[in-house]
Amino acid sequence: MTSLQDMPQVQNCAVDSCSYNAEHHCHAGAITVGGDHAHCGTFVEISFRGGLDRNGLVGACHRSDCVHNDKLECHAPGVQVGPGTDAADCLTYEAR
Protein backbone atom coordinates (compact mmCIF):
# COMPACT_ATOMS: atom_id res chain seq x y z
CA MET A 1 0.00 0.00 0.00
CA THR A 2 1.22 3.50 -0.84
CA SER A 3 1.89 5.79 2.10
CA LEU A 4 0.45 9.31 2.23
CA GLN A 5 3.88 10.79 1.40
CA ASP A 6 4.07 8.67 -1.77
CA MET A 7 0.65 9.59 -3.16
CA PRO A 8 0.89 11.83 -6.23
CA GLN A 9 -0.35 15.39 -5.97
CA VAL A 10 -2.99 16.91 -8.16
CA GLN A 11 -0.65 19.49 -9.67
CA ASN A 12 -3.31 21.42 -11.53
CA CYS A 13 -7.08 21.42 -11.76
CA ALA A 14 -8.65 23.35 -14.63
CA VAL A 15 -12.22 22.65 -13.44
CA ASP A 16 -13.15 26.04 -11.99
CA SER A 17 -16.69 24.89 -11.16
CA CYS A 18 -15.46 22.23 -8.71
CA SER A 19 -15.97 23.21 -5.08
CA TYR A 20 -12.52 21.81 -4.20
CA ASN A 21 -10.81 24.07 -6.75
CA ALA A 22 -9.14 27.27 -5.57
CA GLU A 23 -7.05 29.11 -8.14
CA HIS A 24 -6.49 25.91 -10.16
CA HIS A 25 -5.33 23.93 -7.14
CA CYS A 26 -7.26 20.94 -5.84
CA HIS A 27 -7.97 21.10 -2.12
CA ALA A 28 -9.73 17.74 -1.70
CA GLY A 29 -7.96 15.47 0.76
CA ALA A 30 -7.61 12.86 -1.97
CA ILE A 31 -9.38 12.26 -5.27
CA THR A 32 -10.57 9.00 -6.78
CA VAL A 33 -10.19 8.41 -10.51
CA GLY A 34 -12.42 5.89 -12.23
CA GLY A 35 -15.23 5.28 -14.64
CA ASP A 36 -14.96 4.46 -18.30
CA HIS A 37 -12.78 7.47 -19.15
CA ALA A 38 -10.71 8.34 -16.04
CA HIS A 39 -13.27 10.66 -14.47
CA CYS A 40 -12.43 12.51 -11.25
CA GLY A 41 -14.97 10.91 -8.92
CA THR A 42 -14.38 13.58 -6.28
CA PHE A 43 -15.64 16.42 -8.51
CA VAL A 44 -18.51 18.24 -6.84
CA GLU A 45 -20.25 21.38 -8.01
CA ILE A 46 -22.06 23.07 -5.12
CA SER A 47 -22.52 26.68 -4.00
CA PHE A 48 -19.55 26.89 -1.62
CA ARG A 49 -15.84 26.05 -1.57
CA GLY A 50 -14.40 23.34 0.62
CA GLY A 51 -11.34 21.25 1.22
CA LEU A 52 -8.02 21.46 3.00
CA ASP A 53 -5.24 24.07 3.05
CA ARG A 54 -2.99 21.90 0.86
CA ASN A 55 -2.99 20.37 -2.61
CA GLY A 56 -5.11 17.27 -3.10
CA LEU A 57 -3.62 13.84 -3.65
CA VAL A 58 -4.68 10.85 -5.73
CA GLY A 59 -6.10 8.40 -3.22
CA ALA A 60 -7.28 5.68 -5.59
CA CYS A 61 -7.38 4.95 -9.29
CA HIS A 62 -9.86 2.42 -10.58
CA ARG A 63 -8.43 2.56 -14.12
CA SER A 64 -6.29 -0.58 -14.05
CA ASP A 65 -5.54 -0.09 -17.76
CA CYS A 66 -3.53 3.10 -17.07
CA VAL A 67 0.27 2.93 -17.33
CA HIS A 68 0.54 4.77 -13.98
CA ASN A 69 -1.70 2.30 -12.14
CA ASP A 70 -0.22 -0.43 -9.95
CA LYS A 71 -2.70 -2.39 -7.84
CA LEU A 72 -5.28 0.43 -8.15
CA GLU A 73 -2.85 3.08 -6.92
CA CYS A 74 -1.48 5.90 -9.04
CA HIS A 75 2.28 6.14 -9.45
CA ALA A 76 2.43 9.14 -11.79
CA PRO A 77 4.77 11.91 -10.59
CA GLY A 78 1.76 14.24 -10.52
CA VAL A 79 -1.72 14.49 -11.99
CA GLN A 80 -3.55 17.07 -14.08
CA VAL A 81 -7.34 17.30 -13.88
CA GLY A 82 -9.47 19.12 -16.43
CA PRO A 83 -12.20 18.89 -19.02
CA GLY A 84 -12.07 15.75 -21.13
CA THR A 85 -15.01 13.48 -21.88
CA ASP A 86 -16.63 14.98 -18.75
CA ALA A 87 -16.06 18.26 -16.93
CA ALA A 88 -13.46 16.70 -14.61
CA ASP A 89 -11.18 13.97 -15.95
CA CYS A 90 -7.68 12.79 -15.12
CA LEU A 91 -5.70 14.22 -18.04
CA THR A 92 -2.63 12.25 -16.94
CA TYR A 93 -4.39 8.95 -17.75
CA GLU A 94 -2.51 6.98 -20.41
CA ALA A 95 -3.67 3.60 -21.67
CA ARG A 96 -1.19 0.72 -21.49
Backbone bond lengths (Angstrom), bond angles and torsions (degrees), N, CA, C in turn:
res aa  C-N    CA-C-N  psi(-1)  N-CA   C-N-CA  omega(-1)  CA-C   N-CA-C  phi
1 M - - - 1.447 - - 1.531 109.23 -
2 T 1.306 116.39 140.37 1.458 122.75 179.23 1.523 109.83 -75.49
3 S 1.325 116.34 137.38 1.460 119.28 176.64 1.528 109.05 -83.23
4 L 1.305 116.69 163.89 1.457 122.54 -178.54 1.526 111.20 -56.04
5 Q 1.327 117.91 -38.36 1.459 121.93 -179.57 1.521 112.19 -66.73
6 D 1.340 117.51 -25.25 1.461 121.99 -176.88 1.529 113.32 -91.81
7 M 1.315 117.74 -8.73 1.456 120.44 -178.25 1.523 109.46 -70.99
8 P 1.337 117.87 135.19 1.463 119.46 -179.55 1.520 111.91 -69.44
9 Q 1.325 115.39 146.46 1.456 121.31 177.19 1.517 110.64 -83.43
10 V 1.314 115.16 150.63 1.454 120.67 166.89 1.526 104.39 -80.67
11 Q 1.315 116.74 103.89 1.458 121.60 -173.84 1.516 113.17 -75.15
12 N 1.322 116.32 -28.75 1.452 120.16 -178.91 1.522 108.76 -155.46
13 C 1.319 116.00 139.84 1.456 121.14 173.99 1.525 108.03 -129.73
14 A 1.308 116.12 115.93 1.461 122.09 -178.86 1.526 112.65 -92.55
15 V 1.329 117.23 12.02 1.467 121.39 -177.98 1.528 108.50 -97.23
16 D 1.325 115.75 84.71 1.463 121.27 -175.72 1.521 113.25 -60.43
17 S 1.331 117.99 -27.03 1.461 120.80 -177.61 1.523 113.43 -77.86
18 C 1.337 118.57 -8.93 1.457 120.51 179.59 1.525 110.20 -74.82
19 S 1.304 116.44 135.88 1.466 121.14 -177.78 1.523 113.20 -70.73
20 Y 1.332 117.77 -13.12 1.467 121.19 175.10 1.525 112.09 -90.30
21 N 1.327 118.03 -6.00 1.456 122.17 -176.39 1.522 110.47 -88.90
22 A 1.328 115.75 128.33 1.466 122.01 173.36 1.525 107.08 -135.42
23 E 1.309 115.55 109.48 1.466 122.03 179.75 1.525 112.16 55.23
24 H 1.311 115.97 44.24 1.474 125.04 177.01 1.527 113.79 69.44
25 H 1.311 116.32 19.55 1.458 121.35 173.76 1.523 108.53 -116.92
26 C 1.334 115.48 134.92 1.455 121.42 178.49 1.527 108.94 -81.68
27 H 1.325 116.00 131.22 1.457 120.34 179.65 1.526 112.83 -116.96
28 A 1.339 116.38 18.11 1.469 120.14 172.02 1.526 107.21 -71.79
29 G 1.306 117.78 150.11 1.459 120.00 176.42 1.516 110.76 -57.50
30 A 1.320 115.85 -48.05 1.461 122.08 177.04 1.526 107.62 -159.74
31 I 1.321 116.35 141.92 1.452 120.39 177.99 1.528 110.02 -99.72
32 T 1.323 114.88 159.66 1.461 122.29 172.49 1.516 107.53 -117.20
33 V 1.320 116.33 131.71 1.459 122.01 177.71 1.524 107.74 -108.10
34 G 1.325 116.79 135.25 1.453 119.29 179.98 1.502 112.12 -171.32
35 G 1.298 115.91 -158.66 1.453 121.05 -179.24 1.515 111.75 81.20
36 D 1.312 115.48 -172.18 1.463 119.62 -175.62 1.522 113.72 -86.23
37 H 1.325 118.02 1.39 1.464 120.28 178.80 1.534 112.30 -149.73
38 A 1.310 117.84 34.68 1.472 123.80 176.10 1.523 112.32 61.00
39 H 1.293 116.78 48.49 1.465 123.40 179.16 1.526 110.83 -75.33
40 C 1.332 116.81 141.41 1.464 121.24 173.15 1.523 107.28 -76.14
41 G 1.313 116.78 105.67 1.455 122.27 -177.64 1.517 113.91 -73.49
42 T 1.317 117.36 -6.74 1.463 121.95 -179.57 1.521 111.48 -94.21
43 F 1.317 117.44 -10.21 1.471 122.45 178.68 1.511 110.45 -54.20
44 V 1.326 115.91 128.75 1.459 121.27 176.70 1.530 107.96 -143.13
45 E 1.304 115.10 133.43 1.460 121.36 -179.00 1.526 107.93 -116.77
46 I 1.340 115.59 97.06 1.459 121.47 178.30 1.524 108.32 -130.68
47 S 1.307 118.28 179.08 1.463 122.11 -169.25 1.528 115.15 -80.42
48 F 1.318 118.86 -0.74 1.461 119.34 179.16 1.515 110.40 -136.96
49 R 1.325 115.88 162.83 1.472 122.41 179.80 1.517 109.25 -93.15
50 G 1.324 115.52 148.50 1.453 120.57 179.98 1.509 110.47 -144.66
51 G 1.303 115.57 -174.75 1.450 121.23 175.90 1.505 113.35 111.84
52 L 1.322 114.47 -169.68 1.459 123.10 -175.69 1.527 111.03 -101.74
53 D 1.319 116.61 172.02 1.466 121.97 178.53 1.524 111.47 -90.78
54 R 1.325 116.69 38.59 1.467 121.45 176.92 1.515 107.93 -152.13
55 N 1.328 116.71 166.96 1.460 120.48 178.40 1.524 110.48 -69.70
56 G 1.334 114.73 144.15 1.450 121.06 178.36 1.521 112.22 -70.00
57 L 1.295 115.75 159.96 1.460 123.58 179.60 1.521 108.88 -117.51
58 V 1.328 116.84 168.46 1.458 120.78 173.05 1.519 107.08 -96.19
59 G 1.309 116.15 109.18 1.456 121.16 -176.95 1.514 113.20 -82.18
60 A 1.335 116.63 -39.05 1.462 120.79 -179.24 1.514 109.42 -152.49
61 C 1.314 114.85 147.80 1.465 121.10 174.07 1.516 108.29 -130.77
62 H 1.319 115.46 118.48 1.452 120.99 -179.30 1.522 112.62 -90.44
63 R 1.336 117.10 5.08 1.470 121.28 179.40 1.522 109.36 -92.94
64 S 1.322 116.23 82.79 1.465 121.08 -176.95 1.521 112.65 -65.92
65 D 1.343 117.60 -12.93 1.460 121.00 178.65 1.533 112.92 -88.24
66 C 1.321 118.23 5.87 1.464 122.08 178.87 1.530 110.33 -86.52
67 V 1.315 117.12 140.86 1.472 121.07 -179.32 1.529 112.20 -63.51
68 H 1.322 117.77 -21.85 1.470 121.55 -178.46 1.523 112.95 -90.15
69 N 1.336 116.87 -3.67 1.457 121.92 -174.37 1.526 110.68 -93.02
70 D 1.329 115.44 128.27 1.458 121.80 173.41 1.521 107.15 -133.83
71 K 1.305 116.74 110.98 1.463 122.58 -179.81 1.530 112.03 57.68
72 L 1.334 115.54 41.03 1.469 124.82 177.66 1.528 113.79 70.46
73 E 1.324 116.58 18.69 1.460 121.15 175.47 1.520 109.19 -121.42
74 C 1.317 115.45 140.35 1.456 121.78 -177.47 1.520 110.22 -82.27
75 H 1.333 115.24 133.95 1.464 120.86 178.37 1.522 111.48 -122.10
76 A 1.335 116.96 21.58 1.465 120.90 173.99 1.529 107.92 -70.03
77 P 1.323 117.81 151.46 1.475 119.53 177.94 1.522 112.39 -62.96
78 G 1.296 117.37 -28.00 1.459 123.88 178.68 1.518 108.00 -170.71
79 V 1.317 116.81 165.43 1.458 121.40 -174.00 1.527 109.77 -128.20
80 Q 1.320 114.61 142.26 1.465 122.69 173.34 1.524 107.56 -109.49
81 V 1.325 117.13 135.73 1.458 121.97 177.00 1.521 107.82 -120.49
82 G 1.320 116.27 137.65 1.462 120.14 179.47 1.507 111.24 -174.01
83 P 1.327 116.08 -176.67 1.458 120.20 179.10 1.521 111.48 -64.04
84 G 1.290 115.56 134.05 1.467 123.35 176.27 1.507 106.18 -142.27
85 T 1.324 116.96 -120.13 1.460 120.91 173.86 1.528 109.63 -66.41
86 D 1.329 116.67 -37.47 1.467 123.35 174.66 1.523 108.77 -114.77
87 A 1.317 116.45 -178.59 1.464 121.40 -179.54 1.518 112.60 -64.75
88 A 1.344 117.03 -30.76 1.465 120.89 -175.63 1.525 109.91 -134.57
89 D 1.315 115.75 100.58 1.465 121.29 179.43 1.518 110.07 -125.10
90 C 1.322 116.14 155.61 1.460 121.19 173.36 1.529 106.99 -76.91
91 L 1.313 116.82 109.70 1.462 121.70 -178.61 1.513 111.79 -81.56
92 T 1.332 117.11 -7.04 1.462 122.51 177.82 1.534 110.85 -85.70
93 Y 1.325 116.69 -15.86 1.468 121.80 178.96 1.529 109.94 -51.43
94 E 1.330 115.09 134.06 1.470 121.73 176.90 1.523 107.36 -143.03
95 A 1.322 115.63 120.83 1.464 119.93 -179.48 1.523 111.03 -64.75
96 R 1.323 115.79 146.62 1.483 120.59 177.31 1.508 109.83 -67.88
